[in-house]
């Protein structure tokens, strides 16, 4: 057995030991931190910034990219072992049996230590169990072996998003060579746009998200994230259009309805804002004490008693400073 196999075995035993403790303590890993705001207190600050995308759509922070479609490169003498363990590991991942999945992927790794597909899968296990430093290491190893392989690159970007390192996302994806390599990947431009948005570089975020939409026009969450970037850059009219498109593509996207109501309020289009907010409350089945219900009453009162023209309040309502 080669030295690197012995080294890999030592690393694997250490990881599996850590994993046993992790899964014993965390039978069900907590939900990703960047899930959209749920009904309740999390949706209480609509005037500051739009809420995250719809919980009914796949978000970039929810889970790693789909498993590679290509077969792993393996030695002919060990290919059946690799494929069998990868398949078994994939099934275990589907059942959220991460301890079993890790053990299967590690066996495959022992057979093909330079296989980026195997390394990516190991990274996925650590991602799902919120061991982000470990996930990032395996994704980085896979990228080093094959810089043109999109799965580890995108999953590493997602990992950075989970730990609020948008600067690392941009540094990773902004490279001109990678932009050319992944020019046809809407996931690439989506993550790049999210990175720019989180860094408040909206002038770069908006075109990146628009590129993502051009490549995948039927993905509802892309319009919601574009709307967020437009809203945060004070382009309220464009934000309303994007949120409306998100709802058109996915009628269950109640977070887009909430965000649209916020943008409409900024434009002083109160009847429309009220209607959009009511749709949010109905579709999300918001509790009676949801702060958005109080906001709805405030909007109704504001619409019933508009400020007199010429007053400071009227100028603010017209969008004038």
C-alpha positions as CSV (number, residue, x, y, z in Angstrom):
1,X,0.0,0.0,0.0
2,X,1.4,3.4,-0.9
3,X,2.2,6.0,1.7
4,X,-0.6,8.3,0.7
5,X,-3.0,5.4,1.3
6,X,-1.7,4.9,4.8
7,X,-2.0,8.7,5.3
8,X,-5.5,8.6,4.0
9,X,-6.5,5.8,6.2
10,X,-5.2,7.6,9.3
11,X,-7.2,10.7,8.3
12,X,-10.3,8.6,7.6
13,X,-10.2,7.0,11.0
14,X,-9.8,10.3,12.7
15,X,-12.7,11.8,10.7
16,X,-14.9,8.8,11.4
17,X,-14.2,9.1,15.1
18,X,-15.2,12.7,15.1
19,X,-18.2,11.9,13.0
20,X,-19.4,9.3,15.5
21,X,-19.4,11.9,18.2
22,X,-21.1,14.5,16.0
23,X,-23.9,12.2,14.9
24,X,-24.4,10.9,18.4
25,X,-24.9,14.4,19.7
26,X,-26.8,15.7,16.6
27,X,-29.2,13.1,15.4
28,X,-30.9,15.7,13.2
29,X,-28.6,18.5,11.9
30,X,-30.1,22.0,12.3
31,X,-31.6,23.8,9.3
32,X,-29.1,25.9,7.3
33,X,-28.7,29.4,8.7
34,X,-29.6,31.2,5.5
35,X,-33.1,29.7,5.1
36,X,-35.7,32.4,4.3
37,X,-37.4,34.2,7.1
38,X,-40.4,32.3,8.4
39,X,-43.6,33.8,9.5
40,X,-43.3,35.5,12.9
41,X,-40.7,37.8,14.4
42,X,-38.2,37.0,11.6
43,X,-40.4,39.0,9.1
44,X,-40.7,42.0,11.4
45,X,-38.3,44.4,9.6
46,X,-39.6,44.7,6.1
47,X,-38.6,48.4,5.7
48,X,-34.9,47.7,6.3
49,X,-34.3,45.1,3.7
50,X,-36.1,42.4,1.8
51,X,-36.4,39.0,3.3
52,X,-34.6,36.0,1.9
53,X,-35.9,34.0,-1.0
54,X,-38.8,31.6,-1.0
55,X,-38.8,28.6,1.3
56,X,-40.5,26.7,-1.5
57,X,-37.6,27.0,-3.9
58,X,-34.1,25.6,-3.8
59,X,-31.7,28.1,-2.3
60,X,-27.9,28.1,-2.7
61,X,-27.3,27.7,1.0
62,X,-29.7,24.8,1.4
63,X,-27.5,22.0,0.2
64,X,-24.5,21.3,-2.0
65,X,-24.9,21.0,-5.8
66,X,-26.2,17.8,-7.2
67,X,-23.9,14.9,-7.2
68,X,-21.6,14.6,-10.3
69,X,-23.2,12.8,-13.2
70,X,-19.9,11.6,-14.5
71,X,-18.4,8.3,-13.4
72,X,-15.4,8.6,-11.1
73,X,-12.1,8.0,-12.5
74,X,-10.9,4.7,-10.9
75,X,-8.2,2.1,-11.4
76,X,-9.7,-0.8,-13.4
77,X,-8.9,-3.2,-10.5
78,X,-10.9,-1.2,-8.0
79,X,-13.6,0.5,-10.1
80,X,-16.3,-1.8,-8.9
81,X,-15.4,-1.2,-5.3
82,X,-15.5,2.6,-5.9
83,X,-18.8,2.6,-7.8
84,X,-20.4,0.3,-5.3
85,X,-19.4,2.4,-2.3
86,X,-20.3,5.7,-4.0
87,X,-23.8,4.3,-4.8
88,X,-24.2,3.1,-1.2
89,X,-23.0,6.4,0.1
90,X,-25.4,8.3,-2.1
91,X,-28.3,6.2,-0.8
92,X,-27.2,6.9,2.8
93,X,-27.0,10.6,2.0
94,X,-30.6,10.5,0.7
95,X,-31.6,8.9,4.1
96,X,-29.5,11.5,6.0
97,X,-27.4,8.6,7.4
98,X,-24.3,10.7,7.2
99,X,-22.1,8.4,9.3
100,X,-22.7,5.5,6.8
101,X,-22.3,7.8,3.9
102,X,-18.9,9.1,5.1
103,X,-17.7,5.5,5.7
104,X,-18.7,4.5,2.2
105,X,-17.1,7.6,0.6
106,X,-13.9,7.1,2.6
107,X,-13.5,3.5,1.3
108,X,-13.9,4.9,-2.2
109,X,-11.3,7.5,-1.4
110,X,-8.9,4.8,-0.3
111,X,-9.2,3.2,-3.7
112,X,-8.9,6.5,-5.7
113,X,-7.2,9.2,-3.5
114,X,-6.9,11.6,-6.5
115,X,-10.6,11.4,-7.5
116,X,-12.3,14.8,-7.3
117,X,-15.8,13.3,-7.5
118,X,-15.0,11.2,-4.4
119,X,-13.5,14.2,-2.5
120,X,-16.5,16.3,-3.4
121,X,-18.9,13.7,-1.9
122,X,-16.9,13.7,1.3
123,X,-17.1,17.4,1.4
124,X,-20.9,17.1,1.0
125,X,-21.1,15.0,4.1
126,X,-19.3,17.6,6.1
127,X,-21.4,20.4,4.6
128,X,-24.7,18.6,5.5
129,X,-23.5,18.1,9.1
130,X,-22.3,21.8,9.3
131,X,-18.7,20.9,9.6
132,X,-17.8,23.8,7.2
133,X,-14.0,23.9,7.7
134,X,-13.7,20.2,6.9
135,X,-16.1,20.6,3.9
136,X,-14.0,23.5,2.5
137,X,-10.8,21.4,2.7
138,X,-12.2,18.5,0.7
139,X,-13.8,20.9,-1.9
140,X,-10.5,22.7,-2.2
141,X,-8.6,19.4,-2.7
142,X,-11.1,18.5,-5.5
143,X,-10.7,21.9,-7.1
144,X,-6.9,21.5,-7.0
145,X,-7.2,18.2,-8.9
146,X,-9.6,19.6,-11.5
147,X,-10.1,23.3,-11.6
148,X,-12.8,23.0,-14.3
149,X,-15.0,20.7,-12.3
150,X,-18.0,22.8,-11.2
151,X,-19.4,20.8,-8.3
152,X,-16.6,21.4,-5.7
153,X,-16.2,25.0,-6.8
154,X,-19.9,25.8,-6.4
155,X,-20.1,23.9,-3.2
156,X,-17.1,25.6,-1.7
157,X,-18.8,29.0,-2.6
158,X,-21.9,27.7,-0.8
159,X,-19.8,26.8,2.2
160,X,-18.4,30.3,2.4
161,X,-21.9,31.7,2.2
162,X,-22.9,29.6,5.2
163,X,-20.1,31.2,7.3
164,X,-20.9,34.7,6.1
165,X,-17.7,35.1,4.0
166,X,-19.1,36.7,0.9
167,X,-15.7,38.2,0.3
168,X,-14.3,34.7,-0.1
169,X,-17.2,33.8,-2.5
170,X,-16.3,36.7,-4.7
171,X,-12.6,36.0,-4.5
172,X,-13.2,32.4,-5.5
173,X,-15.6,33.1,-8.4
174,X,-14.6,36.5,-9.8
175,X,-11.5,35.1,-11.5
176,X,-11.7,35.9,-15.2
177,X,-10.6,32.4,-16.2
178,X,-13.4,30.8,-14.1
179,X,-16.0,33.3,-15.5
180,X,-15.0,32.0,-18.9
181,X,-15.0,28.3,-17.9
182,X,-18.4,28.5,-16.2
183,X,-20.0,31.0,-18.6
184,X,-23.0,28.6,-19.2
185,X,-23.6,27.9,-15.5
186,X,-26.5,29.8,-14.0
187,X,-25.5,28.4,-10.5
188,X,-22.1,30.1,-11.0
189,X,-23.6,33.5,-11.7
190,X,-26.2,33.1,-9.0
191,X,-23.6,32.5,-6.3
192,X,-21.4,35.3,-7.7
193,X,-24.4,37.6,-7.6
194,X,-25.2,36.6,-4.0
195,X,-21.6,37.3,-3.0
196,X,-21.7,40.7,-4.5
197,X,-25.1,41.4,-2.9
198,X,-23.8,40.5,0.6
199,X,-20.8,42.8,0.0
200,X,-23.2,45.6,-1.0
201,X,-21.7,45.7,-4.5
202,X,-25.1,46.0,-6.1
203,X,-23.8,47.4,-9.4
204,X,-22.0,44.0,-9.9
205,X,-24.7,41.9,-8.2
206,X,-27.5,42.9,-10.6
207,X,-25.8,42.0,-13.9
208,X,-24.5,38.7,-12.4
209,X,-28.0,37.7,-11.3
210,X,-29.4,38.8,-14.7
211,X,-26.9,36.5,-16.4
212,X,-28.1,33.7,-14.2
213,X,-31.7,34.4,-15.2
214,X,-30.8,34.4,-18.9
215,X,-29.3,30.9,-18.4
216,X,-32.2,29.6,-16.3
217,X,-35.3,31.8,-16.9
218,X,-37.6,29.2,-15.3
219,X,-35.9,29.3,-11.9
220,X,-38.2,31.4,-9.6
221,X,-35.7,32.1,-6.8
222,X,-33.4,33.9,-9.2
223,X,-36.0,36.6,-9.7
224,X,-36.4,37.0,-5.9
225,X,-32.7,37.4,-5.4
226,X,-32.5,39.9,-8.2
227,X,-35.3,41.8,-6.6
228,X,-33.4,41.9,-3.4
229,X,-30.3,43.4,-5.0
230,X,-32.5,45.9,-6.8
231,X,-34.4,46.9,-3.7
232,X,-31.2,47.3,-1.7
233,X,-29.8,49.6,-4.4
234,X,-33.0,51.7,-4.2
235,X,-34.3,50.5,-7.6
236,X,-37.8,49.9,-6.2
237,X,-39.7,49.8,-9.5
238,X,-37.3,47.2,-10.9
239,X,-37.5,45.2,-7.6
240,X,-41.3,45.1,-7.8
241,X,-41.1,43.7,-11.3
242,X,-38.6,41.0,-10.3
243,X,-40.7,40.0,-7.2
244,X,-43.8,39.8,-9.4
245,X,-41.9,37.6,-11.8
246,X,-40.9,35.3,-9.0
247,X,-44.5,35.0,-8.0
248,X,-45.5,34.4,-11.6
249,X,-43.0,31.5,-11.8
250,X,-43.9,30.2,-8.4
251,X,-47.4,31.2,-7.0
252,X,-46.4,29.8,-3.6
253,X,-43.5,32.1,-3.2
254,X,-45.0,34.1,-0.3
255,X,-41.6,35.7,0.7
256,X,-41.6,37.3,-2.8
257,X,-45.1,38.6,-2.0
258,X,-43.8,40.1,1.3
259,X,-40.8,41.7,-0.3
260,X,-42.9,43.1,-3.1
261,X,-45.2,44.7,-0.6
262,X,-42.2,46.4,1.0
263,X,-41.0,47.8,-2.4
264,X,-44.5,48.9,-3.3
265,X,-44.7,50.8,0.0
266,X,-41.5,52.6,-0.9
267,X,-43.2,53.7,-4.1
268,X,-46.3,54.8,-2.2
269,X,-48.4,52.3,-4.1
270,X,-50.3,51.5,-1.0
271,X,-53.3,49.6,-2.4
272,X,-51.0,47.2,-4.2
273,X,-48.7,46.9,-1.2
274,X,-51.8,46.0,1.0
275,X,-52.9,43.4,-1.5
276,X,-49.4,41.8,-1.7
277,X,-49.1,41.8,2.0
278,X,-52.5,40.2,2.5
279,X,-51.5,37.4,0.0
280,X,-48.3,36.8,2.1
281,X,-50.3,36.5,5.3
282,X,-52.8,34.2,3.8
283,X,-50.4,31.9,1.9
284,X,-47.9,31.7,4.8
285,X,-50.7,31.1,7.3
286,X,-49.2,33.7,9.5
287,X,-50.0,33.6,13.2
288,X,-52.3,36.2,14.8
289,X,-49.3,37.8,16.5
290,X,-47.2,38.0,13.4
291,X,-45.8,41.6,13.2
292,X,-46.8,41.8,9.5
293,X,-50.4,41.9,10.6
294,X,-49.8,45.1,12.6
295,X,-48.0,46.5,9.5
296,X,-51.0,45.6,7.4
297,X,-53.3,47.7,9.7
298,X,-50.8,50.6,9.5
299,X,-50.8,50.4,5.7
300,X,-54.5,50.5,5.6
301,X,-54.6,53.5,8.0
302,X,-52.0,55.2,5.9
303,X,-53.9,54.6,2.7
304,X,-57.2,55.9,4.3
305,X,-55.5,59.1,5.5
306,X,-52.9,60.1,2.9
307,X,-50.8,63.2,3.9
308,X,-51.7,66.5,2.4
309,X,-49.8,67.6,-0.6
310,X,-46.9,69.9,0.1
311,X,-46.1,68.5,3.5
312,X,-42.9,66.8,4.3
313,X,-44.7,63.5,4.8
314,X,-46.3,63.9,1.3
315,X,-42.9,64.4,-0.2
316,X,-41.6,61.3,1.5
317,X,-44.6,59.4,0.3
318,X,-43.8,60.5,-3.3
319,X,-40.3,59.3,-2.9
320,X,-38.8,62.8,-2.6
321,X,-36.2,63.7,0.0
